Amino acid sequence: MIYVFKTSVETKSQVEKLKPHINTVLPTEKWSFDLEDCDKILRIDSDENIVLRITALLTIHKFHCEELE
């Protein structure tokens, strides 16, 4: 399943800082940011429900993150 999140991540350097943390929480999932999109989209391909884990992770790192439906 593809999960799509609106985030406040704005730069590639912010993505690079988050990368090891996301990979730790979601070690086998494929994920990517679309910083060109006005909603700074984070897409995650996962068989598990990862909504709470990823929103908590980004919140800890002072970013807004909400799932889009």
C-alpha positions as CSV (number, residue, x, y, z in Angstrom):
1,M,0.0,0.0,0.0
2,I,1.2,3.5,-0.8
3,Y,0.9,6.0,2.1
4,V,1.0,9.7,1.3
5,F,1.8,12.4,3.8
6,K,1.8,16.2,3.7
7,T,4.9,17.4,5.5
8,S,6.8,20.6,6.4
9,V,10.1,19.2,5.2
10,E,11.4,21.7,2.7
11,T,15.0,21.0,1.8
12,K,17.2,18.2,0.6
13,S,19.4,18.7,3.7
14,Q,16.4,18.2,5.9
15,V,15.7,15.0,4.0
16,E,19.3,13.9,4.5
17,K,19.1,14.5,8.2
18,L,15.8,12.5,8.5
19,K,17.0,9.6,6.2
20,P,18.8,7.5,8.8
21,H,15.9,7.9,11.3
22,I,13.3,6.9,8.7
23,N,15.5,4.0,7.6
24,T,15.7,2.8,11.2
25,V,12.0,3.0,11.8
26,L,11.1,1.6,8.3
27,P,14.1,-0.6,7.3
28,T,12.5,-2.4,4.4
29,E,10.0,0.1,3.0
30,K,10.6,2.3,0.0
31,W,10.0,6.0,0.6
32,S,10.6,9.3,-1.1
33,F,9.9,13.0,-0.6
34,D,8.6,15.2,-3.4
35,L,9.8,18.7,-2.4
36,E,8.6,20.2,-5.6
37,D,5.0,19.6,-4.5
38,C,3.3,22.4,-2.6
39,D,2.5,19.8,0.2
40,K,6.1,18.5,0.4
41,I,4.8,15.0,-0.1
42,L,6.3,11.9,1.6
43,R,5.3,8.7,-0.1
44,I,5.9,5.3,1.6
45,D,5.3,1.9,0.1
46,S,4.6,-0.5,3.0
47,D,2.6,-3.6,3.6
48,E,2.2,-2.5,7.3
49,N,0.2,0.4,8.7
50,I,3.1,2.9,9.3
51,V,1.0,6.1,9.9
52,L,1.6,6.4,13.6
53,R,5.3,5.5,13.4
54,I,6.1,8.0,10.7
55,T,4.0,10.9,12.1
56,A,5.6,10.4,15.5
57,L,9.1,10.3,14.0
58,L,8.6,13.5,12.1
59,T,7.0,15.2,15.0
60,I,10.0,14.3,17.2
61,H,12.2,16.0,14.7
62,K,10.0,19.1,14.7
63,F,8.3,18.6,11.4
64,H,4.6,18.6,10.6
65,C,3.3,15.4,9.1
66,E,-0.2,14.3,8.3
67,E,-1.6,11.5,6.2
68,L,-3.5,12.5,3.0
69,E,-6.5,10.5,2.1
